[in-house]
Amino acid sequence: MTSVLSTKSATYGLAALTTFALAASLSGCASGGDAAAGGEDEVNVTLILKDLNNPFFTALEQGAQEQAEVDGVNLTVAAGKKDGDEEGQIQAIENAVLKGEDGILVLPSGPAVNAAIEQARAAGVTVIALDTPPDPISTTDMTFATDNFEAGELIGSWAASAMGGQDVTIALLDQFSDRVIQTDLNRNQGFLQGMGIDLGDKTQKGDEAASGSYSGGSYTIACQEPTTGAEDGGRTAMENCLTKNPDINLVYTINEPSAAGAYKALEAAGMQDQAMVVSIDGSCTGVQNVSEGIIAATSQQYPVVMAQKGVETIAAVVRGGELPEVSDGLDFFNTGTALVTDDAQDGVESITATEATEICW
């Protein structure tokens, strides 16, 4: 199977995204359905999420369950106690190996999980990362994920244009401050590059100049706070940022739950009309928040496609097939992204909240 996605710089309109999602689903039906109908080898897979609460992870789980039915795969679902629970994921990986699972689909919560993944592969288990590329990428057999740098770059480019040449005071609400995971790093760095802010080392957060010029004027980074990707974490982080600098007028958030929390903090401070919030996810709740003006723009990603491709691939490999090709110019399979906003900006391709509602999760 080869990638049907274009290069890193491409974005997708509504029609293209819908077509790709449908094609991915039908591809799974064709290959997995034939294997199951033919009575080929039984396949046992464990899906290891970061937690069982975030809508992104629950959508991914549902997509995996549906594809498992199509491909005749026995699917077990496990998760950490919360996002960032590396020990919980390590235990789930070890349990999967002890059970004799053929494959593991994992959203790694951090680099501490790498050793357990490597041990599983040494035991003959096919391990595929979903959503969160491991570092190094070769830790797993394959990764299906959003191009998170591109997703960040989209909201950054949009925000730079939407600010209309104003000076911006930016709050950066990341996922973690005590570890590096690729989704967190790449979304942050992509956003800053999209804003036209010079990056220091793209493999690090926080080493860019605290103030300087962006593509539309001058910027100041007021704060950089962790949220753990949760609503309560987003609210606390935003409160901390407002204490440091009440002039914040642009808020980058790692995901939509943290964006919702940040907005509540702004609202409580009477500053919801002063600061614009941008994010990444594209859930149905997040898209609704775009239509209501809570989130100004979000990059929509497609967890169901990640799950479908992951289950389909492990089933194919166990039954004698091969891993698919990675996307052109990348070291993983890009499952696509689209900018969602009701305030379109020249030169930044986007879809409306109404259009995104048709393909949200």
N, C-alpha and C positions, 0 to 999 in steps of 0.2 A: 504494500500500500504506500502510495506517495502522498506528500502533503498537497492539499488543494488550496492552501493559503498563500497569499502573496507575501512580498518582502515586508520587513519590519516597519517601513514607513507607511504602509498602506492602512487605510481605515475602511470601514464597511458601512454602506447604507443599509436601510431597512430591508430592501429586497434581497441584497446579497447575503445579509446575515441570516435571514429566514431560509434562503435557499441552502446555505451552508449547514445550518442546524438540521434541516430536513435531510440533506444528503448524508450527514454523519449518522443520523438515526437509521436511514434506509440502508446505509452501508453495513451497520451493525446487524440489521435484520437479515441481510443477504448472507453474510459470512457466518454469523453465529447461528442463524436459523438452520442453515444447511448442515452445520456441524452437529447440532442437536438432533436434527431429523435423521442424520446418518448413523446415530448411535455411537458417535466417537467418544473419546475418553471423557470421563467425568472430570470437571474442573472445580476446584475449591479455592475461594479467594477471600481474604480478609481486607476490608476497607477500614483504614484507621484515620479518623477525623481529628481535628484539633479540639473540638467540643461538640456537644449535641444541641446547642442553643442558637448559634449564629445562623440566620436564614440562608446564608451562602452554603454552609455546611449541610444543612437539612435539605436544600435543593440538590446538592451534589449527591447526597445519600439516596434521595428518591430517584435520581437519574440512574445511579448504579443499580438499584433494585430493579428498575424497569428493564435495563439492558441485560441484567443477569437472567431474567425470565426469557428474554429473546434468545440468549446464547446458551441456555442450559447450564448456567453457572450457579453453584451453591455459594451464596454470599453471607459472610459474617461481618457485622459492623461493630467497631470498637472506637473509643475516643479517649482523649485525656480528660481530666476533670475540668480543665479550663484551657483556653488558648495560652500556649506557652508551657504546658505541662509535658516537658520532655520525658520525665520518668514514666509517666503514664503511657506514653507512646512506646517507649522502650519495652515496657512490660507486655504491651499488646503485640509488638513484633515478635518477642520471644515466645509468647503463647501461640502465635500463628505457626511458627517454626515447629514447635512441639506437637501441634495438631497435624503436621504434615501437609500444610496448605501448599497449593501449587503456585499461588501468587499473592502478593500484597500490594494494595494501593494505599499510598500514604501521603498525607499533607504534613510534611515535617515541621515540627514546632521550633526547631532550632538545631544547631550543629551537634549537640550532644547525642542526637538520634543516629548520626551517621554510622557509628561503630556497629550498632545493632542491625542496621540495614545491610552493611557489608557482611556481617556474619550470616544473615538470612540468605544472601546471594551465594555465599560460599557453600551453604547447605543445599543449593539447587533451586531456591525459590526465585521466581521472577518478581522483581520489585519495580514498581512504576510510581513516580511522584506525580501528584495532581496539584495544581494551583501554585505550589511553592517549590520552585526549583531548588534542589539541594546545592550546597557549595562544598566541594566541587560538583559540577553537574554529573560527572561520571559515577557518583555515589550510587545512583540508581540505574536500572537498565534503560529507562526512558522517562521523559517528563512531558506531560500535557498541561499547558498553562497559558494564561494570558501573557502577552508581552507587557509586563508591568512598567517597564521604562516608557514604552509608547503610551500606555494608559495615563501615566503621570504627565507625560509631555503634552498630551491632548488637553488636559484640564489646565495645565500651565499656559499653553499658547492661547487658549480661550480666555483665561483670566487676564493675561497681559493685554489682550485686545479690549476686553470688557471694561477694564479700569480706565480706559480712555485717556491715557497719558498722566493720570494722577500719580502722586507719590504714594507708595504702598508701604504699609506696616504689616508684616506677615507673621502669623502664628503657624508654626509647623507642628501638627499633631500626628506624631508617628505611632508605630505599634509598640516598639520596645526601645529601651535605652541601655539594657544590660546584655544584649546579644545582637548579632547581625543575622537576619534572614533576608533572602533575596527579594521577596515581595516588598518588604518594608524599605529596604535600601533603594530598589529600583524605582518604586513609585515616588519616593522623596526626590531622588536625583532627576528623574524624568520631569517632575513638576518644575523644579528649579530651572532646568534647561529650557523647558517650554516657555518659562517666563523671560528667558534671555539673560539669566544670571550665570555668570561664569562659575563653573564647577571647579573644585580643587581636584581631589582624587575621586573618581566616580565609584570607587569601591569603598568609600567612607561617607558617612553622614556628618554634617556639622563642621566641615573644614572649609566651606565657602566663606567669603567675606561677610561679616555681619551687616554691612551696609555697602551701597554702591549703586550701580545703574542696572536697570532691566530694560527690556526692549521699548518700554513706554515712558520711562522716567527714572526716578530714584526709588530705591527700596531700602527698608530696614527690616531685618529679621528680629522680631521682638522676643521670640521664645521658641524652644524646641522641646516638646513634652511628650512622654509616652502615654498611650491610652489603653494598651493591650487589645485594641480593636473592639472595645466594648462601649456601650452608651454611658455607663457611669464613669468609665475612664475618660471618655471624651469630655464629659461635663467638668470633672475635676481638673483635667488638663487645661481646659479653656478658662476656668476660674483662676488657675495659677497664672496663666498668661495675662489675663486682664489686670491682675495685681501688679505684674511687672510692667505693663504698658497698656494704658486704657485707650490708646489711639489706634489699636489694631483695626484694619479695614479689609483684610483678606485672610481667610482661614483655610489652610490646606489640611485635609483629614485623610487618614490612611484608608478608611472605609465608611460606609453609611451609618452603621450603629454609632461610631465615634462622632460622626457629623451631627447626628440627632442630639447627642449629648452636648456637643459644643453649642448648638443652636439654643438649647434650653438654658445654658449658662449666659449666653448673649441676651436672651429674652429676659431672664431674671434681672440682668443688669440694665435693662432698657436700651440695649445696644444692637438689637436685631436688625435695625435698618441701617446701621453704620457699617457693619462687616458683612462681606460676601463669603459664603462657605462653598467650597468645592470638594469633591470626593471621588471615590472609585467603588463600584460594585454593580449597580444597575438592577437591584432587586425591585420587586413591585412596590414595596414600601418606599424605597429610595426614589423611584420614579415618581410616585405620588408626591413625595416631598419636593421634587423638582417642580411639579405642576403647581404646588402651593407656595413656592418661593422660599422654602426652608433651605433647600440646597439649590445653588444657582446653576451648577453643571456637575455631571458625574460621568465617568467613563464606565460604560456597561460591559461586563464580562459574562461568560457563559459556562457556569459550573456544570450544567447538565451535559454539555458537549464533552467537557473534560471527563466526566464519569463514564459516559457512553464509550468514548474512545479507550479509556483505561480498561474497562471490563472486556470490551471486544478484543483488545490487543492481547491481554493475558490468555483469553480463551483460544485465540488463534495460535499463539506461541506454544501453549501446552499441547495443542493438537497438530503441531508440526509446521506452523507458519512462521513468519519472520516479523520482526519489529518494523513499524513504518518509518519512512524517512522523516528527518526533522525538517522544519520549515526553512526556506531559503534564507541564508544569512544569520541563522540562529542555531543554537545547540539544543533546542527543544521544539516540540510541536506546538505552534501558536494557535490557540482556539478562538482568537479574534477579540476585537473590542470596538466600541462605537461611542462617540461623545453624545451625551443626552443633555439638551438644554432647550428652553423656550426663548432664548435670547441669542439667536444665531449671529456669529461674527464672521466678517469677510475673511476668507483664507483659511478657515478652520471648519472642516467638514463635520456636520452634526446631524442628528435626528431629533425630532421633537419628543416630548414626554408622551404624547398620544401614540406616536409610532413605537416608542420603546415599550409601552404597555403591552403591545401585541407579542413581544418576545421577552418580557421580563420573567423573573422566577420568584 
